[in-house]
Amino acid sequence: MSSLVENLFQTLEGARAIDQLLQAPLSAWLSHVGSKSLVLMQGAKGAWKKSLQLGVSAPEPPDWNSASEALDSRSAAESGIWSYYPLHSETHRDLVLCLHPPVSTKLRADVETDSVAIARAIDIWHRQQQKSREVIRLNQILNVAADWHSHQDLDRLLQDIAQAATRLLKCDRASIFLWDKSARELVGHPALGIEGKPLRIADDKGVAGAVLKSLQPRRWDRSDPRDEVDRRVDTSSGYRTDSLLAVPLLDPRGKPMGVFEVINHADGRFDNQDEIDLLELARHASAALANTQQMQRLVQTRDRLTRDAVQQVQLIGNSSEMESLKKTIERVGDTDLAVLILGENGTGKEVVSRQIHYQSKRRYEPFIAVNCAAITETLLESELFGHEKGAFTDAHETRTGKFELASGGTLFLDEIGDMSLAGQAKLLRVLEEKVVVRVGGSNTIPVNVRVIAATNQNLVELVRQKKFREDLYFRLTVVTINLPPLRQRSSDILELADFFMAMFCTKIGRPKPAWSENAKRRLLAHDWPGNVRELRNIVERVAYLSTDDVVHDEAIDFVRSPRSQQSSEPGGIDLHKSLADATADFQIRYIEEQIKASHRNVTQAAERMGLQRSNLYRKMKQLGMNQPEGG
């Protein structure tokens, strides 16, 4: 099971669908349980569909009735040439794992245990997807709310809100219907996709009319036997409605003002989260329609969303390294100086960049993050600077670039060391001239952006190798912040672990367990090649998979870093070094850890090692080590 769990957690971060989450781990697992074929079935409105199929084709498909019986009984079953294992997932019900040939009696208990792990991995993945979506939603609403104060035209304001809804909810169109009570009509302001005239419908017809009357959200899609859509709208617009979500718009006194409606979700139907998101947007839209208190409410909304965003990027730890980092952020935050953040993967470079943003005068403006390593050179200019409609083959519409989207706020360029030299030249030009020209356009567009860059590479060495432009390097390094790896601030490890445990336990509604002394020692002894990200993932795994009131050391399962596997033999020993060098490395590491464990008290550390203080200093000098301050 441990191998399966490890493989599942390795695929969690990159998976965008259940089949992506499960394909590789279950492919490796299939042979271990003695089966040749695997089918993951998912029930949907009385029918079954295959969510995943692995291995060779079986002589006959799984029997859906047997799958239903296993699901109803909540226990494993065997019928014909298949075994059926229901997955008791909290977030994806009606999942059954089908295995051919049937699992042997000897392995049934193991497979049932593994089925529980698979279901829990699905739940964790689903919650991670929900969290990512929540962060995106907060940022999009924050960006819209921050921009509202610049609008004097109400129709333009509502147009922007509707466009934000289509992006957030992944749908084709959105309309805000205001209630014309005297005419007994709902009037679309705007009616996206309806050109030339406003969209008017009777206030008692269709889904919008039902929502206005009940003041309750309403969802509909083509699987619903009742067709509540007013088809006259489809006829007049030439548009086909396949799914719809509508929520009421209420004024500050709770009286109906109209209906906010979105149409045709990209996945075919709107879900409960979409409803929550649209209700939130509807609340902001209603506030925008208020007259005398409009600006006050928008500012309050903006501040609240900013505080929510700040809460998600806390800097945890009271080590000297962290205290120094916090002071640096406080000093540079309220300036417009360019900042370069250096640090290993997982040390929190984006968290620090967001902290700088939220401590600056730009805190209410957009924060846009760009991963430079993920953009090909051919798309770089379009991604950063935008393009005009028709600029190239696939440019079907005008697109705003990241610099424009971040205007007034902060642009975070992650993995800047991976940007091509051609891309660096274009970036440097924009940083110097503070204007962008969209691809295919001729107009210069001023941009007021603070740039924060980050990398885990040695830019000085890249400059020497002519792989990074020296002029861009000096443009970006007005202020340089070096983030310490977690192993260099071991006094923060337990505080971070406790913070993450409290966060995850609150999310899943379980009491926060305590850490046993052995578990604490195990956490402190680990070298954390994945840094804070690795610690967070391990604590998340413990929070979701353990059930005890106390976390013991055997519950902490470290995933070996691929980097460490490549650079060393099993056991972490570099066999390319001489015995003398390897011995010196061990002595340096051993002394550093003893001093940390003694809270930088050299006398105490010497006693722990069975040495005189003077002998320890002599040894440190011999090894070329810096003597700790105040030791």
N, C-alpha and C positions, 0 to 999 in steps of 0.2 A: 504493500500500500504506500510506503514512504516514497518509492520511486514514482508511482502514479501521482501522488500529491505534489511532489517536487516538479514533475513535468507540467501539471496543471497550473501551478503558480508561475512557472516560467512563461506560459502563454497568456496569462491574464492581461498584462498591460497592453499588448499589441492587438488582441482580438477585438474585432468589430461585430462579430456575430457568433452564435453558439457553435456553429460548425467549425469556425476558425479556432475557437477555444478548445474544442475537444478532439479535433482531427489527429494532430500529432500525438498527444498523450494516449489516446485510445488505440491508435495504430500500434504503438509500442506495447500497450497493455494486452492487446487481443491475443497474442501468441502465449502470453504467460497464463492465461486462463484456459488454454487448450481449445479455443474456438477458431474457426476460419472466417466466419462472416459476422458482421455486426451491423444492426440497423437501429437507429434511434428514432422512435415514433413519437409524434406529438399530436394530441387530439385537438380538434378545432371545430366547434359547433357540430358535434355528432359525427364527424368524419376524422380520418387519420391521414397524416402526411409524413413523409420521410424527411427528417431534419438532417440526418447524416447516415451514410452507408459506407462501410469499410470492408476490406478483405475481398475474398472471392465470392462469386455469385452462388447462392444456395439453390438446390433443386427446385424449391418452392418458396414463395415469400412468407413472411410471418403472418400468422392468423390474427386478424384484427379483433375477433371475438375473444380470443385467449388474452390478447393484450389488454382489452377492456376489463376482463375478469381479474387479471393481476392488479390492475390499477384500482378497481373497486375494492378488492380484498386487502390492498396495501401490503401484499406479500408476494414473494417470488413464486413462479409457476413454471411448469414444463408441459408442453403439448407438442406431440409429433416430433419434428426435427429441430425445434426451437425451445430455448429457455427465455422466460420473460421476467425482467426485474424492474419494478416501478421505481422511479427516482422521486424521492419525497422532497421536491424543491418548493420553497416558499414563494418564489417569484415566477416560476414556470411550471404550472400544474399540467397534468395529463402527459407526462413524459414517461416512456417505457423503453428500456434497453433490451433489445432482442439479440440473442447469441445462438449461433449454429456452428457445430453441433452443440447439443445441450451441455451445460457445465457438469463436470463429474461431481459425485457426492462429496468427494474429498475437498473440492475447491468451492463448494457453494457458499460456505460461511465467509470465505475470503472475498468472493465476488459481491456478496451482500454488503460487506463492510466497505468495499471499494465503491459500491453504488451510492452509499451515504456520502463518501468524499466527493464523488462527481457532482451530486446534487448541491453540496455546500459550495463547491467551486463555481457552479452556475449561479448560485445566489450571490456570492461575492462579486463575480463578474458583472452581474446585473446591477448591483448597488454601485459599483464603480462607474458603470455607464450612466446611471442616474446622477451620480455626483458630478461627473464631467458635464453632463447636460445642465445641471443646476448652475455650475460656474459660468458656463457659456450664457445661460439665460440671465444671470445677474449682470454680467458684463454688457450684454446687449441692451438690457433695460437701463443700466447705468449710463451707457453711451447716449441712448435716446433722451433720457431725462436731462443729462448734462447739456444737450443741444437745444432743448425746448426754449430756453430763455432767449435765444437769438431769433425766434420766429415771431413775426407780427401778424402774419396771415394765418388764420385758423385753419383754412382748407389745406394749406401747405403743411401745417403741423400734423393734422390728421392723416395726410398722405404719408408722412414719415413714420407715424405710428403703425399704420397699416402695412407699410413695407417691412418694418421691423418684425411684425407678426408673421409675414410670409417667410422671412429668413429663420426666425426662431422655431416656428412650427413645421417647417419644411413642406409648405403647401403652395398651391398655384396662385391663389388670389385671397384678398381680404377686403372687407368693407365694413365701415362704421355707419350703421343706419341710425339717423336721428329721427325721433318721433315727432311728426307734424300732427299734433293731437286734433287740431281743428279740421284738417283734411282727412283724418283717419288713415294716414299713410306713413310708411317708413321710407326715408329718403337717404340714399347712399351718399356718404361724404367721407372718402371718395368711393367710387365703384371701380376697383382695379380691373382693367380689361374691357370696360364699357366706355368706349370713346364717344365724345361729342355731346353727350347729354347725361343728366343725373339719372340714377336708377331709382324708380319709385315702385313700391309694392304696397298692397293693402295691408293694414296693420293687424289683420286677423287671419292672414293666409300663410301657409308654409311653416317651416321651422322657426323663422324669425318671428312670425306672428305668435306662435305658441310660446316662445321664450319671453316675448314682451308681456304676454298675459300672465304667465306663471312666475316670471322673474327667477326661473331656474335654468341652468345650462341644459343644452340638448345636443346629443350627438346622433348622427345618422350615417349609415353607409349602405351599399347595395345588398348586403347580406340581411338587412332588416326587411322583413316582409311588408311592413307598412311604409309606403312611399309618401313621406311628409313634405317632400320638396315641391315648391311651387314651380311646375314645369313651364309656366308661361314666361318666367324669367329666362330659362334655358332657350326657349323658342325665340325670344326677342334678341338674345345676345349671341345665339349660335354656339353656345357653350354647353357642355355636358357635365352635370354635377354627379360625381360618383361617391363623394364623402363630404360631410359637412359638420362643423362644430360652431355653435352659437351660444353666447353668454350675454346676460343683461348688462346694460350701462345704467348706473344709478347715480343720481346727484348727491351732494353731501348730506341731504336729509333722507336719503334712501328711496326717493321717488324715481320712477322709471324715466330715463332720458332717451333710450333707444336700445340697439342690439349691436354687438360686435360679432362679426361672422367671418369664418375662414373656410375655404373650399378646397377639396381635393388634396388630401395628404399624399406625400410621395410614396408611402408604404401602403396606401389603399384605405386606411382608416385612422381616425384620431383616437388616442388613448386617454387615460385618466390624467397623466402628467401634462398632456397638451391642454386639457381642460383647466388644470391649475394655472398653467402658464398664461392662457388667454384671459382667465379671470384677473390675474395680476396686471396684465397689460390693459384690460378694460378699466381697472381701477385708476390707472394713470391717465387713460384717455378721458375718463370722466372728470378727473381733477383738472385736466387741461381745458375743459369746456367751462369751468367755473370762471366768473368774471373777476370780482374784486380780490378774492383770495387765491387766484390762480398761481401767481409767482411764489407766494409763501409756501403753498403745498408742494410745488415742484422742487423748491430748494430743500424742504424737509425730506422729500422722497430721495433726492440726490444724496443728501447727507447720510440717510439711513443705509442706502445701498452701498455707499462708500465704506461705512463702518462694517457692513456685512462682508465686503470684499477684504477689508483689512484683517478681519478675524480669521480669514482663511490663509493668511500669510504671516503668521506669528513667528518671531525668532525666539526659540526656547533655549535656555541655558544661561548660567551665571559664571561660567569659567572666565578667566582673564581674557582669553581669545574672543569670547562672545561679547564681553563688556566693551572691549576695544572696538569690535566691529559695530556694535550699536552706536557708540559715540561717533564713529566715522560716518555712519549713515545719517545721523542727526546733523552733523556738520555739513555734509554735501547735499542733503536732501533738498533744502530750500534754496539751492542755487541752480543754475542752468548748465553747470559744467558737464562735459562728457565724461562718462565713467566706464572703465574697463574692469570687469569682474573676472578674476582668475580662480580656478579651483578644479578639483577632480570631479568626475561625474557623481551626482548624488549629494553634493555638498550644499545645494540650495541656492544656486546662482539666480534662478528666476525669482525665488522668494525674496532674496536681497534686492533684486531690481524692482520688485513691486513695493517693497518697503521704502525704497528711495522715492518711488513715484508718489506713494501715499503720504510721505512727509514733505512733499514739495507743494508749491503753489498750483501745480497742475493736477492735484489729486482728484478734482472733479471732472477732469477731461479724460479722454480714452487712454487706456494702456494697451498697446498692441504688441504681441510677441511674434517674432518670426524666427523659425529655425533655418538658418542659412544652409545647413548641410542637407536639408530636405528639398531644396529648390535647385532644379537643373539650370545650367547657365542659359539655356534657350528661353526659360520662363522667368528668369530673375528680374529682367527689366519690367516685364508686364506685372509681375507679382508686387514689386516694390513701388513702381511708379504709375501703374495702371495702363489701360489702353483704350483707344477710341473704337467705336463700332466699325467693323470692316478693315481694321488695321492689318489683320492677317486672316488666314483661312477660317479658323474657328472663332474669330472675334465677332460673335453674333450680336453683341451688345456692348455698350460702353461699360468699362469696369474701373472702379476707383482703386488706386494702389494703396499699399500699406502706409506710405508716408502721408497721403491725404487723409486716410482714416485716423491716423494718430495725430493729426494737426491740432495743436493746442495742448497735446498731452505728451506721452512718452512712447518711443519706439524701442523695443528690446530686441537686439540682434544676437540671438544665441548661436553658438558654434561659429563665430565670425572667422575663425582660422580655417574653416573648410570652404570659404567663398573663393571662387576662381579669381585670377588676376584681372580678367576683363570685368567681372562683377565689382571688384574692389575699385577699379577706375571709375565706374559709373557711380558707385556709392560716394566716393570722394568728391566728385563734381557736385552732387546734391548737397553734401555737407558744407561745402565751401560757398556755393551760390544760394543755398536755401530756397531753391525753386525746383520743381519737377516738370517735365514735359511728358505727357502720356505717349505711349507708343502709337504712332499713326497720327499724332496731333502736332500742332505748332504753337499753341498757346502755353506760355510759362505760368505755372500755378505756384504761388508762394506757399511755403509750408513752414510752420512754426513748431518744430519738434525737438524734444530733448532725446538724444540718442544714448542708450546704455548698451554696451556690447559685453559679450561673455565668451569664454573659451576654456577648454581644458588643455589646450596646447601651449607650447612655449613660443610665443610670438616673436621674441627676440631671436630665437634660433631660426624661425621661419623667415624673418627678415634677412638674416645672414645667408640663408639658402636661396634667396630671391624668390621665395614662395609667397611672401606677403609684402605689400608696398610699405616702404619706410614712411612716406608722407602720410599715408592713412593711419599707420601705427601711432605716429605722434598726434594726429588729429583725435584719435580715440582715447589716448592715455593721458588726458589732462589729470584725471584722478584714477589711480589703480587700487583695487581692493582685492587682497588675497584671502580667499576663504580657506580656513584650516580644515584638513580632513578630520573625520570624527575621531580617529585613533589618537589625534593630537589634543583632543579636548575630552578625555575620558571621564572627567568629572561631570560632564553634561549627559552622559549616556543614560543613567538611571532616570534623570528628570525627563529626558525626551521619551524614554520608554513609558514612563508613568503618564505623560501627557497624551501620547498616542493611544494608550490603553483606555484612558478615560474617554477620549473622543470616540473610539470605536464602540465601547460598551454603551455609551449614551445613545449612539446611533441605532444599535440593535436591541436596546432595552434590556440589558442584563447588568447585574451588579458587577462592579469593577473588582476583579480578583487581586490579591496581593502577590508580590513577587517573593518567592522563597530566597533564603540566603544563597543557596546553591545556584538558583537561576540568576541572581544578581552577579555572582562571581563569573558565571558563564558569559553573561553579557559583557562584563568588563574585560574578560580575557580575550574576546574576539577582536580581530584586527580591522573589521569593517571595511573591506575593499569597496563595497557599494555605498558606504557612508550613511547619511541620514535616510536616504531612500531605502536602503537595505534594512535599516532598523525599523522604519515605518512598516514595510511589507511584512517583516517577521512578527511584529506586534499585532498587525491586522490579522495575520494567520492564526496566532494564538487566541486572539479575542473571539474569532468566529468558530474555531474548531475545538477549543478546550471548553470543558464544562465545570472544572473544579473551582473552588473558592481560592485556591492558592496555585500559582503557576510554578511548577517545578522545572528543573533544568532539562529533563528529558522532553519537555514540551517545546523546547526551543530548537528548531531545526534549521540550521544554516544551509543556504544554497551556495555551493562553491562557485566562485567567480570564474567565468570563462577566461578572463585575463590571467588569473593566477594559474589556471590549468595550462595555459600556453607557455607561461614564463618559467614554470618550475615543475619538478617531479612531484608525484603524490607525496603529501606530507609537507609541502611548502619549502623544500630544500632546493636551492639552486646548485645543481651539480656542475655548472660551468665555472664556479669559483674555486680558487685554491683553498686548502684547509685553513691557512692563516687568515685569508680574507673572510671566509665564512665564520670562523671563530670570532674575529673582530666585530663582524656584523651582529652576531648573537650577543656579545658582551655589551655593545652600544645599546641595543634594543632592551636587554635585560636591565641595565642601569637606568635607562629612561623610564621604564615601567615602574621600577622600584621607587624612583623619585616622585613620579606621579601618584603612586599609591600612598606615599608619605606626605602628600600635599606640599611637595617641593621643599620639604624639610630634609636637608642633606644629612644631618646628624642621625635622624631617625632612619633614613634610607641605609646609611652605612651600617647601623646596628642590625637592621633586617638582613643585610648581606654578610654579616659577621666580619666587618672591616672597621678599622679606625677611620675617622673622618678624613684625616690627612692622607691616608692611603687611598681612599676613594677619590679624592681630588687629584692625586698623582696618577691614578689609573685613567681618570677622565681626560687629563691632559695628554697622557700617552696615546689615547685613542682619538685625539683631536676633537673632543667634545667641548661645547661651550659650558661654562660653569653657570648654574642657575643663579638668578638674582636673589639676594636676601637669603641664600642658603645657609 
